[in-house]
Amino acid sequence: MSELSPSSPFLSVIIPVWNEAAGIVDTLQSLQSLRQAGHELIIVDGGSDDGTVGLARPYCDQVLVSSPGRALQMNEGARRALGDWLLFLHADTQLPPDGLAHLEGLPGADCAWGRFDVRLSGDRWLFRVIARFMNLRSRLTGICTGDQGIFVRRDVFEALGGYRPLPLMEDVELSRRLCLVSRPRCIPSPVTTDSRRWEKGGVWRTMLLMWQLRWRFWRGESPEALASLWRRDVRRVE
């Protein structure tokens, strides 16, 4: 594990991106108070060709480039991070106003890892129901997904070898291994995840697809096969 200097940040926020020009500035602007408090913000680009890197650079402490793939990008960010806590955040997800206060309280909470509750943007009542079931499922099983803002102590992440290089379900697989260390700490203040994919793909269809992917992963189907199914659906709604 890397030695942290006395001036090193307590927290490193790692955001994997690929062609996120439409929303990356809004996401990063919402995190500037975190940087002003002395924490670190890292973007890891997987080969964007829409100007994402140039837009992100003024708002970050580090802008890295890695091979494409969310797991590979997050591992690269963790490898270069200086903080003793790592927060993995999706580019379309924003922390709650009191998110930093919760994170800064972690060292005294005897905590190894955890996640936030989640809410979906948009006013549809069904989004509130979906988010409630996502949070309940996570509390019951301990399994977390990336849009819930997974945070983990750096030494624990490194001891487990980081994310497995999977094309899909890398967050579920990591949280399974983290559950062997401890149950996750659940922060009830929700992060807000953009609901645009749910809107474009159809709420019920997207929900059924996600349940199907998790079920098939639990049954042992390869992440490569599931990623192929996911990509076909993404192309369908684009």
C-alpha positions as CSV (number, residue, x, y, z in Angstrom):
1,M,0.0,0.0,0.0
2,S,1.2,3.5,-0.8
3,E,2.5,5.7,2.1
4,L,0.2,8.7,2.7
5,S,1.9,12.0,3.5
6,P,0.5,14.2,6.3
7,S,-0.9,16.5,3.7
8,S,-2.6,13.7,1.7
9,P,-6.4,14.1,1.3
10,F,-8.6,11.9,3.5
11,L,-11.0,11.1,0.6
12,S,-10.4,10.4,-3.1
13,V,-13.5,10.5,-5.3
14,I,-13.0,8.4,-8.5
15,I,-15.3,8.9,-11.4
16,P,-15.0,6.6,-14.5
17,V,-16.2,8.4,-17.7
18,W,-16.7,7.7,-21.3
19,N,-18.3,10.3,-23.6
20,E,-20.0,12.2,-20.8
21,A,-19.6,15.7,-22.2
22,A,-23.3,16.5,-21.9
23,G,-23.3,16.3,-18.1
24,I,-19.8,16.1,-16.8
25,V,-19.4,19.8,-15.9
26,D,-22.6,19.8,-13.8
27,T,-21.4,16.7,-12.0
28,L,-18.0,18.1,-11.2
29,Q,-19.2,21.5,-10.3
30,S,-21.4,19.9,-7.6
31,L,-18.2,18.4,-6.1
32,Q,-16.1,21.5,-5.9
33,S,-16.9,22.0,-2.2
34,L,-15.3,18.7,-1.6
35,R,-12.1,19.8,-3.3
36,Q,-12.2,23.1,-1.3
37,A,-12.3,21.0,1.9
38,G,-9.0,19.4,0.8
39,H,-10.2,16.2,-0.7
40,E,-9.2,14.8,-4.1
41,L,-11.3,14.4,-7.3
42,I,-10.1,12.0,-10.0
43,I,-11.6,11.5,-13.4
44,V,-10.6,8.3,-15.3
45,D,-11.4,8.5,-19.0
46,G,-11.9,5.3,-21.1
47,G,-11.3,6.8,-24.5
48,S,-13.9,9.6,-24.9
49,D,-14.1,11.3,-28.3
50,D,-16.6,14.0,-27.4
51,G,-14.4,16.4,-25.4
52,T,-15.1,15.0,-22.0
53,V,-11.5,15.2,-20.9
54,G,-11.1,18.9,-21.8
55,L,-14.3,19.8,-20.1
56,A,-13.4,17.9,-16.9
57,R,-9.8,19.0,-16.5
58,P,-10.4,22.4,-14.8
59,Y,-12.5,20.8,-12.2
60,C,-10.3,17.8,-11.2
61,D,-7.1,17.2,-9.3
62,Q,-6.2,14.3,-11.7
63,V,-7.5,13.4,-15.1
64,L,-6.3,9.9,-16.1
65,V,-6.7,7.8,-19.2
66,S,-7.0,4.1,-19.1
67,S,-8.2,1.1,-21.2
68,P,-12.0,1.2,-21.5
69,G,-14.1,-0.6,-19.0
70,R,-15.5,0.7,-15.8
71,A,-13.7,-1.8,-13.6
72,L,-10.3,-1.1,-15.2
73,Q,-10.9,2.7,-15.0
74,M,-11.8,2.6,-11.3
75,N,-8.8,0.4,-10.5
76,E,-6.5,2.9,-12.3
77,G,-8.0,5.7,-10.3
78,A,-7.6,3.8,-7.1
79,R,-4.0,3.1,-8.0
80,R,-3.2,6.8,-8.4
81,A,-5.4,8.1,-5.6
82,L,-3.8,9.7,-2.5
83,G,-6.7,9.4,-0.1
84,D,-7.1,6.7,2.6
85,W,-10.8,6.4,1.6
86,L,-12.0,5.8,-1.9
87,L,-15.5,6.8,-3.2
88,F,-16.5,5.4,-6.6
89,L,-19.1,7.7,-8.2
90,H,-20.8,7.4,-11.5
91,A,-20.7,10.4,-13.8
92,D,-24.5,10.8,-13.7
93,T,-24.7,10.6,-9.9
94,Q,-24.6,13.5,-7.5
95,L,-23.9,13.4,-3.7
96,P,-26.5,14.7,-1.3
97,P,-25.8,18.1,0.3
98,D,-24.7,16.4,3.6
99,G,-22.8,13.7,1.8
100,L,-19.3,15.0,2.6
101,A,-20.2,15.4,6.3
102,H,-21.3,11.7,6.4
103,L,-18.0,10.6,4.7
104,E,-15.8,12.7,7.0
105,G,-17.4,10.9,9.9
106,L,-16.3,7.5,8.7
107,P,-13.0,7.1,10.6
108,G,-14.7,7.2,13.9
109,A,-17.4,4.8,12.9
110,D,-15.3,1.6,12.8
111,C,-16.3,1.2,9.2
112,A,-14.6,-0.7,6.3
113,W,-17.0,0.2,3.5
114,G,-20.5,1.2,2.6
115,R,-22.8,3.0,0.2
116,F,-25.5,5.7,0.1
117,D,-29.2,5.2,-0.4
118,V,-30.2,6.2,-3.9
119,R,-33.0,8.1,-5.6
120,L,-33.7,8.5,-9.3
121,S,-34.1,12.0,-10.7
122,G,-37.5,12.9,-12.2
123,D,-40.9,13.2,-10.6
124,R,-42.6,10.0,-11.6
125,W,-44.0,8.1,-8.6
126,L,-42.6,4.9,-10.0
127,F,-39.1,6.2,-9.6
128,R,-39.6,6.6,-5.9
129,V,-40.9,3.0,-5.6
130,I,-38.0,1.6,-7.6
131,A,-35.5,3.5,-5.4
132,R,-37.2,2.3,-2.3
133,F,-36.9,-1.3,-3.4
134,M,-33.3,-0.8,-4.5
135,N,-32.4,0.5,-1.0
136,L,-34.3,-2.2,0.8
137,R,-32.7,-5.0,-1.3
138,S,-29.3,-3.6,-0.6
139,R,-30.0,-3.4,3.2
140,L,-31.2,-7.0,3.3
141,T,-28.5,-8.5,1.1
142,G,-25.5,-6.2,1.7
143,I,-25.0,-6.1,-2.1
144,C,-24.5,-2.7,-3.7
145,T,-24.5,-1.3,-7.2
146,G,-22.3,1.5,-8.5
147,D,-25.0,4.0,-8.7
148,Q,-25.3,3.9,-4.9
149,G,-21.9,5.5,-4.5
150,I,-19.7,2.7,-3.0
151,F,-17.0,3.9,-0.6
152,V,-14.3,1.7,0.9
153,R,-11.2,2.1,3.0
154,R,-8.2,2.1,0.8
155,D,-6.3,-0.7,2.7
156,V,-9.4,-3.0,2.5
157,F,-9.8,-2.3,-1.3
158,E,-6.1,-3.1,-1.9
159,A,-6.2,-6.2,0.3
160,L,-9.1,-7.6,-1.8
161,G,-7.3,-6.8,-5.1
162,G,-9.7,-4.1,-6.2
163,Y,-12.4,-4.6,-8.9
164,R,-12.3,-7.8,-10.9
165,P,-11.8,-6.9,-14.6
166,L,-15.4,-7.8,-15.6
167,P,-17.4,-6.1,-18.4
168,L,-20.5,-6.0,-16.2
169,M,-21.5,-6.6,-12.5
170,E,-18.1,-5.5,-11.3
171,D,-19.8,-3.6,-8.5
172,V,-21.9,-6.6,-7.4
173,E,-18.9,-8.9,-7.4
174,L,-16.8,-6.5,-5.3
175,S,-19.6,-6.0,-2.8
176,R,-19.9,-9.7,-2.4
177,R,-16.3,-9.9,-1.4
178,L,-16.6,-6.8,0.8
179,C,-19.4,-8.5,2.7
180,L,-16.9,-11.1,3.8
181,V,-15.1,-8.3,5.6
182,S,-18.2,-6.6,7.1
183,R,-21.7,-5.5,6.4
184,P,-21.8,-2.2,4.5
185,R,-22.5,1.1,6.3
186,C,-25.7,2.5,4.7
187,I,-26.0,6.3,4.6
188,P,-29.7,7.2,4.3
189,S,-29.1,10.5,2.7
190,P,-29.5,9.5,-1.0
191,V,-27.3,10.2,-3.9
192,T,-29.3,11.2,-7.0
193,T,-28.9,9.2,-10.2
194,D,-30.0,10.4,-13.6
195,S,-33.2,8.6,-14.7
196,R,-32.6,9.2,-18.4
197,R,-31.9,5.6,-19.2
198,W,-35.1,4.5,-17.5
199,E,-37.0,7.1,-19.5
200,K,-35.4,6.2,-22.8
201,G,-35.6,2.4,-22.4
202,G,-39.0,2.3,-20.7
203,V,-39.3,2.1,-16.9
204,W,-40.8,-1.4,-16.7
205,R,-38.6,-2.8,-19.5
206,T,-35.4,-1.4,-17.9
207,M,-36.4,-2.7,-14.5
208,L,-37.1,-6.2,-15.8
209,L,-33.8,-6.2,-17.7
210,M,-31.8,-5.3,-14.6
211,W,-33.5,-8.0,-12.5
212,Q,-32.8,-10.5,-15.3
213,L,-29.1,-9.5,-15.4
214,R,-28.7,-9.8,-11.7
215,W,-30.6,-13.2,-11.6
216,R,-28.5,-14.6,-14.3
217,F,-25.3,-13.4,-12.7
218,W,-26.4,-15.0,-9.4
219,R,-27.0,-18.2,-11.3
220,G,-23.4,-18.2,-12.6
221,E,-23.8,-16.9,-16.1
222,S,-20.6,-15.2,-17.4
223,P,-20.4,-11.4,-17.2
224,E,-19.3,-11.4,-20.8
225,A,-22.6,-12.9,-22.0
226,L,-24.6,-10.5,-19.8
227,A,-22.6,-7.5,-21.1
228,S,-23.5,-8.6,-24.6
229,L,-27.2,-8.5,-23.6
230,W,-26.8,-5.1,-22.0
231,R,-25.0,-3.7,-25.1
232,R,-27.8,-4.9,-27.3
233,D,-30.4,-3.1,-25.1
234,V,-28.3,0.0,-25.1
235,R,-28.1,0.1,-28.9
236,R,-31.9,-0.5,-29.0
237,V,-32.7,2.7,-27.1
238,E,-30.0,5.0,-28.6
